[in-house]
Amino acid sequence: MDMDSFICSAMSAKALGASSKVQSLWSGYGSIVRYKLAGAESKSVIVKHVSPPNMTNHPRGWNTDLSHQRKLRSYQVETKWYQNFSDRCSNHCRVAKCFAVERSGNEVVLILEDLDAVGYPARRTRVSDVELKACLDWLAHFHACFLQVNPDGLWPTGTYWHLETRPDELEVLRGEDPELAAAASELDRLLSTARFQTLVHGDAKLANFCFSSDGAAVAAVDFQYVGGGCGMKDLAYFIGSCLDEEQCGQRESELLDYYFGTLRSVLRPKSHKVDVVAVEQEWRLLYPVAWTDFHRFLKGWSPGHWKINSYSEKLAHEVLSKL
């Protein structure tokens, strides 16, 4: 593919200016590059170029064909997301506009809006309350937007740790925590058979949010694992990505109340279609289940991971005792 010609044609640009690499994709599957444009309405674009390697190099050693096929599928899903779903997102759950898509075999090129250039230039490794609540608002609006939407062409069950796609990690877990491994199918069943399903981002960690300079507004990137599911999967995963174990325990009720306050306010105008009270009642009960489900994956994937902490163990113990 002539990348320069493709970008210029898609963006009606006279020429490309300088380019700069934003980052490499996980396990060497390609790159994300910012291109400056000359003579186009947009001054720059982000190009996500998926070009899978012949030999994978996973940082934690998971170099299996299953892992490879899961990654290939994830980029197909992301392409479908940007083509068929992303334009439904409002400014309250902002995502990048997709200008063009090109696929050839396993190679994929996405030309995306440069979020830095439209007001989201900041990245955070730690969050203030302003930034934390901006992300909770984003998740609540996203889940409300796609409540009871069929994930056609996406992952039937979203998130990268979904049990069906992680049999190798489950085998490791059997040696690490047999009780949790034995409960894995029931945890998955509780989440996947919940009455109220939505689309979940699937990898809603802090690193996948882009902030305005003041932190009050936020947009999300990386939709490789978007699909159907209970919204609590995203919420539990996000909170665990930016707070330590003490904060997770101390602020659990406060953060759940904030998220559900936003969710109620968004869903109320749709109340003739949605039982808002029932959504909240069901999802609140599933929050610790969703947390335990990710904990299940983590203990099999990376038994020494820093997120395996006393809060997660306590929550998992409480959930397992009720099964």
N, C-alpha and C positions, 0 to 999 in steps of 0.2 A: 504493500500500500504506500502511495505517495502521501505521507502525513501532511506535508505543507499544503499541497493542493486540496486535500480533503478539508482541512481546517479553513482555508481561505474561501472555498466554495460554500461551506456550511454557514460561515459567518459573514459572507459578502465582504470579505476583507481584500484590500489591494495587495497586502503583503504581511508576512509575519515579522515581528521584531524579535527582541531577545527572548530566550526561554530559560526557565530555571526549574530544576527538579525540586518538587515539594517533598516527596518521599518515595521509597520503594514499596511495592505491595508485599504482603505477608509471604514468606517463604520463597521470595524471588519470582513471583508470578507476574511481574511487570512494574509499571511506574506511574506516578502522578506528576504531571509537569504543567507549569504555568507558562502560557504563551502570550506575549504582547502582540496586539493587532494594530495594523496601520490601515486607516481608511474604513474602519467598521464602526458600527454603533457602539459595540462593546469594546473597551480598551484592552481587555484581556480575557482569557478563558482558561479553564482548567481541563486538561485532557487526561483521562484515566485510560491507560493503555494496558490491557491484559494480554500478556504473551507468555503462556505457561512454559516453564523450563522442561527439558527432557528428564532431568533428575532433580527431584525436590530436595530441599535442604531445610527441613523444619527445625526451628530452634529448640524444640523439646524432643526431637527424635521420632515424631509420628510420621514417618515417610512411607505410608502404605498406599496401595492403589485406592482403597476406600477413602482415605484422606484426600488424595488427588482428585477423585471423582466428585467428592463433596465440594471442593474448591471450584472446580469447573462449573458445577451446578449453581454455586453461589453467584458467579458472575452472570450466568444466564438469568437468574432470578433478579439480580440488580438491574439488568437491562430491561426486563419486563416491568419492573417497578417504575423506572424513569419513563418508559414509553406509555404505560397504561394507568398508573395510579398517582404519580407525584403531583400532577397538576390539580388534584383535588385538595391539596394541602393549602390552608390559608396562611396569612402572615403570622398567625398565632402558633403554627407548627411549621415554620419556614424550612424549606429545603431548596437546594439549588435547582434552577431551571435546566432542563436538558435540551440542548440545541440540535444535537445530531447523534446518531448511533450507527456504527458500522461493525458487521460481524463477518468473519471468515474462518470457518472451522472453529477452533477453540480460542482464536484471537478476537478480542473485542476492543473497540475504541468508543469511549463516551466523551462527547464535548459538553462540558458543564459550565454553568455560570460561575464566575469567580466570586465567591462569597466575601472574600476580603474586600473586594472593590465595591460591594453594595452594602457595606455597613457592619460586617462581621469579621473584623481583622484579628480578634484576640483569641488566644488559646489559653487554657488554664490547667494547671496540675493540682491546684487547690481552689476551693470555691469559698466565696463569701456567702452570706445568707441571700443577698440579692441574686447572685448567680445560681445558687442552689434552687431558689424558688423559680427562677426563669426556666430552668430545665424541667422542674416538676410541672410547671404550666405547659411547657411544650408537650410533655408526655400526655398530660390530661387532654389537651386539645387534639393530639394525634389519635389517641384511643377513642375519643368521642367521634371524631371525623370518620373513623373506619369501623365503628361498632356494627357488628353483624354483617360486615361486608365479606363476600366470598373471596378468598385469596387465590383467585384463578390465575395460574401461571407463576405464582410465587411458591414459597415453601408451604405445603399444607399445614405444617406445624413450624412456626418460626422459632428463631434463636439458634445459635451455633452449637449449643450443648444438648439439643433435643435427643432424648434417649435412643430413638430408633437409628440415629446417625452415629451413635457413639458406642458400639459394642465392644471395641477394644478397651476403652476406658472403664467400662463396666466390669470387664474381666480383671483388670488391675484392682478395682475397688473391692472385689470379692475377697482379696487377700488383705486389704487395708481395713475394711469396715464391713464385715459380712451382713450385719443387721441392716445397714443402710442400703447395701446392694440388693438385699432381699426385698426391700420396700420400693425399689426404683420404679417398677412397673405400676404400682399403686399410686405413687406420686404423679407419674406421667398421666395416668388415667384421670385422676382428680382434676388436673389442669386442662386436659384435652376434652373432657366431657362437661366442662362448666357450661351452664346455660348461656352465659353472655361471653361471646368471643369477639375479638377485634383483630386488627392487624397489629403485630408487635414489631418494633424496629429490629429487635433481635440481637443487637450489639450496642445497646444504649449506654456505653461507658462515657465517662467525662471526656476522654480524648476524641470522641466523635461529635462533640458540640463545638460550634464556632460562636464566639460572643461579640457583641458590640463593645466598643471601647469602655463604656461604663458598666458593662456586665448585665444590663437590664433586659437586653434582647438576645435571642439565641436562635441559631439554625443548626440543623443536624446533617451529617454526611454518613456515608458508608452503609448502603442498604443491601448488602449481600445476603443477610439472613432474615430479611423481612418476610413475614408470613402470618398465618393464623395463630391465635392463642389468647390466653388470658392476659390482660394488661399488667397484672402483677409481676409477670416475668420481667418486663422492662423496668418496673419500679424498683423491685428488689435488687436487680443487677446494677442499676444506676446508683442507688444509694450506697451499695457495697463498693462501688468504684471510686467514691470520693470522700467517704467518711471512715474513720478507724472504728475498731470494734466497740470502744467505749461510747463514741458518738452515736453509733448505730443503735445501741441499746437505749441510751438516754433520750434520743430524739425520735425514736420510732413512731410513737403516737402523734407527736407534733407534725411530722412530715406526712404521715398518712392522712391526717386531718386536712392539711393544706392541699394535698393532691386531690382528695375527694371533694373538697370545697370547690376547687376549680372544675372538676368533672361534673359536679351537680349543676353549676352555673351554665356550663356549655350544653348539657343534655336537657335542661328544663324546657327550652323552647321546642324540643322534639318530644316532649313528654307524652304526646298522644300516641307515639310509636314505641317509646321506651319506658319501662318501669324503673325510674331512676333510683328509687329506694332499694329495689331488688338487686340492681347492679352493684351498688355499694355494699350491701349486706353480703352478697356472694364473694365479691373480690376481697373484701377485708379478711374474710376467713381463709382465702387462698394465698394471702401475702406470705405467711410463714411457709406454706407448702411450696410456693415458687422459690423462696429463698433456699429451702432445703433441697429442691431439685437442682439448683445451680451448685450448691455445696456438694451434692452427690457427684456431679460431673467433675468438679475441681479436685476432689480427693482421688479420683481415678486418673485424671489427666496429669496432675502435678502434685503428688502427695505432700510435698514440702512447701506449697505455695503460701505466701504471707496472708492471703485472705482466709485460710483455714484457721479460724480463731475461736476463742471461747464463746463469743456471741453466736457464731454460726453453729457450733457444736450444741450449745444450749437450745437454740431454736429447733435444730434437727431432732434432738432428744424429745422435746415436747411434742413435735409433730408425729414422730414415730410411735410415741406412747398412746396416741389417739387413733392410730390406724387400726 
